[in-house]
């Protein structure tokens, strides 16, 4: 995956979505291409809490009026859907 997303990671805009230092369970970050043509979201669960609920991430930096498809799926939603 490193080679696939190398340019995006080096040149994209970085957003911190969650911090282990604040929530004590997970870290999450996102890199968005300057032209907003693609984004990469990474979430790392550091500690597991028994019977915990799924984490909700609010994605940043996407074009709210553009339809976006998550790789590996056929579903398309507007950027505003992922940011709210």
PEURZI-V56053 format. One record per pair of residues at least 12 apart in sequence whose C-alpha atoms are under 8 Angstrom apart, sorted by the first residue. I is the first residue (numbers start at 1). GAP is how many residues later the second one is. Records with the same first field share a line. If there is no record, write none. Layout:
I: GAP  GAP
This chain:
5: 35
8: 23  24  25  31
9: 22
11: 22  23
12: 19  20  21  22
13: 18  19  20  21  48
14: 15  16  17  18
15: 14  15  16  45  46
16: 12  13  14
17: 12  13  40  41  42  43
18: 39
20: 26
24: 22  23
25: 20  21  22  23  24
26: 17  18  19  20  21
27: 16  17  18  19
28: 13  14  15  16
29: 12  13  14
30: 12  29  30
32: 29  30
36: 25  26  27
58: 24  25  26
59: 23  24  25
60: 23
62: 17  18  21
63: 16  17
64: 14  15  16  17  19
65: 13  14  15
66: 12  13
67: 12
